[in-house]
C-alpha cells in the first residue's frame, strides 16, 4: 500500500531542486498537451484543475485556455514552491489535496489535467472516478502516468544483487485500460510510448530520481543496502552503457484523454 505521507514528504524535500531535474516531466507535459482538443475560444474552459501540479510548470499554459485555475497537490512544499514562482493573471486557487478524495464539489470543473502524478495512487480507478464526479457533462480528463516497464534498467541491475524491491511497481497497459473502463468516462485517446533519458554516471541517474522526489519506493525492505550490494548494482548498471558511453534510464508513459458524457 502506498504511504501518501511518505510520498508527500519526498516531494516536499525535492521542491527546491525539482525544476532542474524534471526533464522527463517537461517532455511529458509538452507531449500531453498535444492531446488537448484545439478550441476557438481563448478561455475555452471555465474551471481547470491541475491535479498533482508539482512545481506548477503546466499552470502558465493552462491559464491561457481557462477562466480560473485550481492547483492541487499532495505536497505542501510543492504547492508553496509553485505559488511563489508563478504570478498568474488568471484567478488561481491552491489546494492541498489527495487525488483519491478531491476537495471539490461534484459537476464543478470543465477540464482536469494531470501529468505523471496518478502513479502515486493505490488504485487508478479511484482518482478517475473522483475526477468523473467533479467534471461537468462534456468535461475532459487529460493525464499521463507511468506504465510497467518503466525504470527497467534499475530493475535489471538490482535483479542479481538481492531480492529486495528497489523500484516501484507500475500498472500494466491492461490494468490501466481496465481502470479507464471502470471510471465510466469515455476514452478518446490512449497512447503508450517509451522515453529514454541518458546520464553520464550511475550517481547522476540516482540523483535525477532523488531530485524530483521519485526515490520513494513503496513497501521497500527495511533492511539497509550494504556497500557491497551498492557496488554490485553500480557494476551491473555500468554494463548498460551505449555506444556513446551514456547510461540509459527508460520510462514507459501512457497518455489518456477521457470525456464525461
Secondary structure, DSSP 8 states (H G I E B T S, - for coil): ---HHHHHHHHHHHTTTHHHH-HHHHHHHHHHHTTS---SSTT-EEEEEEET-TT-TTHHHHHTTEEEEEEEES-HHHHHHHHHH---SSEEEEEE-BTTB-SS-TT-EEEEEEES-GGGSS-HHHHHHHHHHHEEEEEEEEEEEE-TTTTHHHHHHHHTT-SS--S-----HHHHHHHHHHHT-EEEEEEEEEEEEEESSHHHHHHHHHHTTTT--TT--SS---HHHHHHHHHHHHTT--TTS-EEEEEEEEEEEEE--
